[in-house]
Amino acid sequence: MIMKDIELSIVIPMYNERENIVPLIERIEKCLKDIPIEILIVDDNGPDGTADLAENMGNRYGNVKVIKRDMRLGLGSAIACGINQDM
């Protein structure tokens, strides 16, 4: 899906953040509801289901994309991965 007129892209690296992902996305959506945004979740293959929850939030809001990586590659690498993605 390509979203047009995005004013803000938010890259969020995640690893085992199941407890935090839903409230974080809900808060971002609420606080930035008047701005066209995209949220890029970069999941480093955490075993707790963070990526699945984030995908559910993507279905709910339509502007959340989950990038699943095969292994834990680190924070800097996750941020770079998110920055280099097209939504």
C-alpha positions as CSV (number, residue, x, y, z in Angstrom):
1,M,0.0,0.0,0.0
2,I,1.4,3.4,-0.9
3,M,0.1,6.3,1.2
4,K,0.1,9.7,-0.4
5,D,0.5,13.1,1.3
6,I,2.4,11.6,4.4
7,E,3.6,14.5,6.5
8,L,5.3,12.4,9.2
9,S,6.9,8.9,9.3
10,I,7.6,7.3,12.6
11,V,10.0,4.5,12.8
12,I,9.7,2.3,15.9
13,P,12.2,-0.5,16.5
14,M,10.7,-3.4,18.5
15,Y,11.9,-6.5,20.2
16,N,9.7,-8.2,22.8
17,E,7.4,-5.2,23.3
18,R,4.1,-7.0,23.4
19,E,2.9,-5.1,26.4
20,N,3.8,-1.7,24.9
21,I,2.9,-1.8,21.2
22,V,-0.8,-1.4,21.3
23,P,-0.9,1.5,23.8
24,L,2.0,3.2,22.0
25,I,0.2,3.0,18.6
26,E,-3.1,4.1,20.1
27,R,-1.4,7.1,21.8
28,I,0.4,8.1,18.6
29,E,-2.8,7.9,16.6
30,K,-4.7,10.0,19.1
31,C,-2.0,12.7,19.5
32,L,-1.4,13.0,15.8
33,K,-4.9,12.4,14.5
34,D,-4.9,15.6,12.4
35,I,-1.6,14.9,10.7
36,P,-1.2,12.3,7.8
37,I,1.3,9.8,9.3
38,E,2.7,6.4,8.7
39,I,4.0,4.2,11.5
40,L,6.8,1.7,10.6
41,I,7.3,-1.0,13.2
42,V,10.6,-2.8,12.7
43,D,10.5,-6.1,14.6
44,D,13.7,-8.1,15.1
45,N,12.0,-11.5,15.3
46,G,11.0,-11.1,19.0
47,P,9.3,-14.3,20.2
48,D,6.5,-12.6,22.1
49,G,4.1,-11.8,19.3
50,T,4.8,-8.0,19.0
51,A,4.8,-8.1,15.2
52,D,1.4,-9.9,15.2
53,L,-0.2,-7.3,17.5
54,A,1.3,-4.5,15.4
55,E,-0.2,-6.0,12.2
56,N,-3.6,-6.1,13.9
57,M,-3.1,-2.4,14.6
58,G,-2.3,-1.9,11.0
59,N,-5.6,-3.5,10.0
60,R,-7.3,-1.2,12.5
61,Y,-5.7,2.1,11.5
62,G,-4.5,1.5,7.9
63,N,-1.2,3.4,8.4
64,V,0.9,1.0,10.3
65,K,3.4,-1.2,8.5
66,V,5.3,-4.0,10.1
67,I,8.7,-4.9,8.9
68,K,9.7,-8.4,10.2
69,R,13.4,-9.1,10.2
70,D,14.7,-12.7,10.6
71,M,17.0,-12.0,13.5
72,R,18.0,-9.5,16.1
73,L,20.2,-7.0,14.3
74,G,20.2,-4.1,16.7
75,L,18.7,-0.7,17.2
76,G,20.7,1.3,14.7
77,S,20.1,-1.3,12.0
78,A,16.4,-1.3,12.7
79,I,16.1,2.5,12.5
80,A,18.0,2.5,9.2
81,C,15.8,-0.3,7.8
82,G,12.6,1.7,8.7
83,I,14.0,4.9,7.2
84,N,14.8,3.1,3.9
85,Q,11.3,1.6,3.5
86,D,8.6,2.9,1.2
87,M,5.1,2.6,2.4
